[in-house]
Amino acid sequence: MAQNPGGIKDISVEALDGSPFSLTDLPGPLLIVNVASKCGLTPQYEGLETLAKNYGDRGLTVVGVPCNQFMGQEPGSPEEIATFCSVTYGVTFPLLAKTDVNGDGRHPLYAALTQATDAEGEAGDIQWNFEKFLVGADGEVLARFRPRTEPEAPEVIAAIEDALK
C-alpha cells in the first residue's frame, strides 16, 4: 500500500502527556487503534490489553489514539484519559495525544492509515471509535479492522501472528 517513504512509523506523534513519542522506537509490529472512554465499544480496551500482554514479548505494541470526533465520546483531559484507562482496564500500552482521525484537521498518521483498505477493499474515513490498523515492523499497513471487530477476533489474531513471523 502506498504510504510515506519511511512508512507509518516515521510520522511524528505525541504521547498522551504532549511529549514527543517515536513510533520508530517500537521495533516490532503495531496495532494502532483510535480509542474513546465513553463509547459502547470501550470494553474493547480489555481485549487490547490482553493482546498487549500476550504478544508484547514477541514484539507487538498496541498504541491507543484517543479521539473525540465521534459523538464527543472522549471528552477528558490527558490526565483523565490516562486515569480511566489505567484504573478501569489496567491499560499498560502507550496512549498518544488526543487526535483528529477524520476531516480537515486529520493527523498525518491517520491521513496515511486511512489509505489502507479493510477486508472488503474499502479505504477512507474512520467509521467510529476502535478502528484497528496492524502496521508491520517496516511501517507498512498490513491490515485494517473496522470498529466492531473485537481485538481478539480470529482474523486479528491471525494477522498479528503473521506479522510476528
C-alpha positions as CSV (number, residue, x, y, z in Angstrom):
1,M,0.0,0.0,0.0
2,A,1.3,3.5,-0.8
3,Q,2.5,5.3,2.3
4,N,5.0,7.9,3.0
5,P,8.5,6.8,2.0
6,G,9.7,5.8,5.5
7,G,6.4,4.2,6.5
8,I,3.9,4.9,9.2
9,K,6.5,4.7,11.9
10,D,8.3,7.8,10.7
11,I,5.3,10.1,11.2
12,S,5.7,12.4,14.1
13,V,3.3,11.8,17.0
14,E,2.9,12.9,20.6
15,A,2.4,10.9,23.8
16,L,-0.8,11.5,25.8
17,D,1.1,13.9,28.0
18,G,2.1,16.0,25.0
19,S,5.8,14.9,24.9
20,P,7.3,13.7,21.7
21,F,6.8,10.0,21.0
22,S,8.6,8.0,18.4
23,L,6.9,5.0,16.7
24,T,10.3,4.1,15.2
25,D,11.4,3.3,18.8
26,L,8.9,0.4,18.7
27,P,10.8,-2.2,16.6
28,G,8.0,-4.8,16.0
29,P,4.5,-4.6,14.6
30,L,2.0,-2.1,15.9
31,L,-1.7,-2.3,16.4
32,I,-2.9,1.3,16.2
33,V,-6.4,1.9,17.5
34,N,-8.5,5.1,17.9
35,V,-10.0,4.8,21.3
36,A,-12.6,6.5,23.5
37,S,-13.7,6.3,27.1
38,K,-17.4,6.8,26.8
39,C,-18.3,4.5,23.8
40,G,-20.3,1.3,23.7
41,L,-17.1,-0.3,22.3
42,T,-15.0,0.9,25.2
43,P,-14.8,-2.6,26.7
44,Q,-12.5,-3.4,23.8
45,Y,-9.8,-1.9,25.9
46,E,-9.8,-5.2,27.8
47,G,-9.1,-7.2,24.6
48,L,-6.4,-4.7,23.5
49,E,-4.7,-5.0,26.9
50,T,-4.8,-8.8,26.5
51,L,-3.2,-8.5,23.1
52,A,-0.5,-6.2,24.5
53,K,0.3,-8.7,27.3
54,N,0.1,-11.8,25.2
55,Y,2.1,-10.6,22.2
56,G,4.3,-7.8,23.8
57,D,7.2,-10.2,24.5
58,R,7.1,-11.2,20.8
59,G,7.3,-7.6,19.6
60,L,3.8,-6.3,19.2
61,T,2.9,-2.9,20.6
62,V,-0.7,-1.8,20.9
63,V,-0.9,2.0,20.5
64,G,-4.1,3.8,21.6
65,V,-5.1,7.1,20.0
66,P,-7.8,8.9,21.9
67,C,-10.2,10.7,19.6
68,N,-13.2,12.9,20.5
69,Q,-14.7,13.1,17.0
70,F,-17.4,10.5,17.4
71,M,-20.3,12.0,19.4
72,G,-17.9,13.5,21.9
73,Q,-17.1,10.1,23.4
74,E,-13.6,11.1,24.6
75,P,-14.1,14.5,26.3
76,G,-11.5,14.0,29.0
77,S,-8.2,15.7,29.7
78,P,-5.0,13.7,29.1
79,E,-4.9,13.1,32.9
80,E,-8.5,11.9,33.0
81,I,-7.9,9.6,30.0
82,A,-4.8,8.1,31.5
83,T,-6.5,7.5,34.8
84,F,-9.6,6.0,33.3
85,C,-7.6,3.6,31.1
86,S,-5.3,2.6,33.9
87,V,-7.9,2.2,36.7
88,T,-10.8,0.8,34.6
89,Y,-9.0,-1.5,32.2
90,G,-5.4,-1.8,33.5
91,V,-4.0,-0.4,30.3
92,T,-0.3,-0.6,30.1
93,F,0.2,0.1,26.3
94,P,1.1,3.6,25.1
95,L,-1.5,6.2,24.5
96,L,-0.9,9.1,22.1
97,A,-2.2,12.6,22.4
98,K,-5.9,13.2,21.6
99,T,-6.1,13.3,17.8
100,D,-8.4,14.0,14.9
101,V,-8.7,10.9,12.7
102,N,-11.1,12.4,10.1
103,G,-11.8,15.8,8.5
104,D,-9.7,18.8,7.7
105,G,-7.7,18.5,10.9
106,R,-6.9,14.8,10.4
107,H,-3.5,14.0,11.9
108,P,-0.8,12.9,9.3
109,L,-0.8,9.5,11.0
110,Y,-4.4,9.0,10.1
111,A,-4.0,10.6,6.6
112,A,-1.7,7.7,5.9
113,L,-3.6,5.0,7.8
114,T,-6.9,5.7,6.1
115,Q,-5.4,5.0,2.7
116,A,-5.3,1.3,3.8
117,T,-8.2,-0.9,2.8
118,D,-10.3,-3.2,5.0
119,A,-11.2,-6.8,4.3
120,E,-13.9,-5.6,1.8
121,G,-11.4,-3.5,-0.1
122,E,-12.7,-0.2,1.3
123,A,-10.4,2.6,2.4
124,G,-11.2,6.1,3.6
125,D,-12.5,7.7,6.8
126,I,-12.5,6.1,10.2
127,Q,-16.1,4.8,10.8
128,W,-16.1,5.0,14.6
129,N,-14.0,4.5,17.7
130,F,-11.9,1.4,18.0
131,E,-10.9,1.0,14.3
132,K,-7.7,-1.0,14.2
133,F,-4.7,-0.9,11.9
134,L,-2.0,-3.6,12.0
135,V,1.3,-2.0,10.9
136,G,4.3,-4.1,10.2
137,A,7.8,-3.7,11.7
138,D,8.7,-1.9,8.4
139,G,6.0,0.7,8.9
140,E,3.6,-0.6,6.2
141,V,-0.1,-1.2,6.9
142,L,-0.8,-4.9,6.9
143,A,-4.5,-5.0,7.8
144,R,-7.4,-2.8,8.7
145,F,-10.2,-3.9,11.0
146,R,-13.4,-2.0,11.5
147,P,-14.6,-0.9,14.9
148,R,-16.9,-3.8,15.7
149,T,-14.2,-6.4,15.0
150,E,-13.1,-7.4,18.5
151,P,-9.4,-7.2,19.3
152,E,-9.2,-10.9,19.9
153,A,-11.2,-11.9,16.8
154,P,-9.7,-14.8,14.9
155,E,-8.8,-12.6,11.9
156,V,-7.0,-10.1,14.1
157,I,-5.1,-12.9,15.9
158,A,-4.1,-14.5,12.6
159,A,-2.9,-11.2,11.2
160,I,-0.8,-10.5,14.3
161,E,0.7,-14.0,14.2
162,D,1.6,-13.5,10.5
163,A,3.2,-10.1,11.3
164,L,5.3,-11.6,14.1
165,K,6.8,-14.3,11.9
